[in-house]
Amino acid sequence: MYLNIRNKGFMNIKNKIGLRIKHFRQKNNVSQEILSFNCGLDRTYISGVERGKRNISIINLEKICDALNVTLKIFFDDEVFDESK
């Protein structure tokens, strides 16, 4: 399902997750390189996920959230994931 969210055009779930990762990474003043080191994933993988070009497994999402000190509950608690709006 595609939604028009926050003037970003139509986004699928990969784009939504990528934007949330980028949001928390930038909020924590962490580069993609540092994030990738902290969660044991390749920097190019992080980049691809943030751009919505890569599918992310729930295991890798958990690793990224742990590295950013964000729970999965907080990660998904955003209007971007609320399909009722």
C-alpha positions as CSV (number, residue, x, y, z in Angstrom):
1,M,0.0,0.0,0.0
2,Y,1.3,3.5,-0.8
3,L,0.5,6.6,1.2
4,N,1.1,10.2,0.7
5,I,2.9,11.2,3.8
6,R,4.5,14.5,4.9
7,N,4.8,15.9,1.4
8,K,7.4,13.1,0.6
9,G,5.2,11.6,-2.2
10,F,4.1,8.1,-2.2
11,M,6.1,5.8,0.1
12,N,6.2,2.1,0.6
13,I,7.3,0.4,3.8
14,K,11.0,0.3,2.8
15,N,11.0,4.1,2.3
16,K,9.2,4.6,5.6
17,I,11.7,2.4,7.6
18,G,14.6,4.0,5.8
19,L,13.5,7.5,6.7
20,R,13.0,6.5,10.4
21,I,16.5,5.0,10.6
22,K,17.9,8.2,9.0
23,H,15.9,10.3,11.4
24,F,17.2,8.6,14.6
25,R,20.7,8.4,13.2
26,Q,20.8,12.1,12.5
27,K,19.1,12.9,15.8
28,N,22.0,11.0,17.5
29,N,24.6,12.8,15.4
30,V,25.9,9.4,14.1
31,S,27.3,8.9,10.6
32,Q,26.4,5.9,8.5
33,E,29.9,4.6,9.0
34,I,29.7,4.7,12.8
35,L,26.3,3.2,12.8
36,S,27.4,0.4,10.6
37,F,30.3,-0.3,12.8
38,N,28.2,-0.2,16.0
39,C,25.6,-2.7,14.6
40,G,28.0,-4.9,12.6
41,L,26.5,-4.1,9.2
42,D,28.1,-2.7,6.1
43,R,27.9,1.0,5.5
44,T,26.6,0.5,2.0
45,Y,23.8,-1.7,3.4
46,I,22.8,1.1,5.8
47,S,22.8,3.6,2.9
48,G,20.6,1.3,0.8
49,V,18.2,0.8,3.6
50,E,17.9,4.5,4.3
51,R,17.2,5.2,0.7
52,G,14.5,2.5,0.5
53,K,16.6,0.4,-1.9
54,R,17.2,-2.6,0.3
55,N,14.8,-4.9,2.1
56,I,15.7,-5.1,5.8
57,S,15.2,-8.1,8.0
58,I,13.7,-7.7,11.4
59,I,17.0,-9.0,12.9
60,N,19.0,-6.2,11.1
61,L,16.4,-3.6,12.1
62,E,16.8,-4.7,15.7
63,K,20.6,-4.4,15.5
64,I,20.2,-0.9,14.1
65,C,17.7,0.1,16.7
66,D,19.9,-1.3,19.5
67,A,22.9,0.7,18.1
68,L,20.7,3.9,18.1
69,N,19.3,3.1,21.6
70,V,15.8,3.1,20.2
71,T,13.2,0.4,21.0
72,L,11.2,-1.2,18.2
73,K,8.1,0.2,19.9
74,I,9.4,3.8,19.7
75,F,10.8,3.2,16.2
76,F,7.3,2.3,14.9
77,D,5.4,4.8,17.0
78,D,5.1,7.5,14.4
79,E,2.4,8.8,12.1
80,V,4.3,7.6,9.1
81,F,3.3,4.1,10.0
82,D,-0.3,5.0,10.9
83,E,-2.4,3.9,7.9
84,S,-5.6,5.3,9.4
85,K,-4.6,8.8,8.6
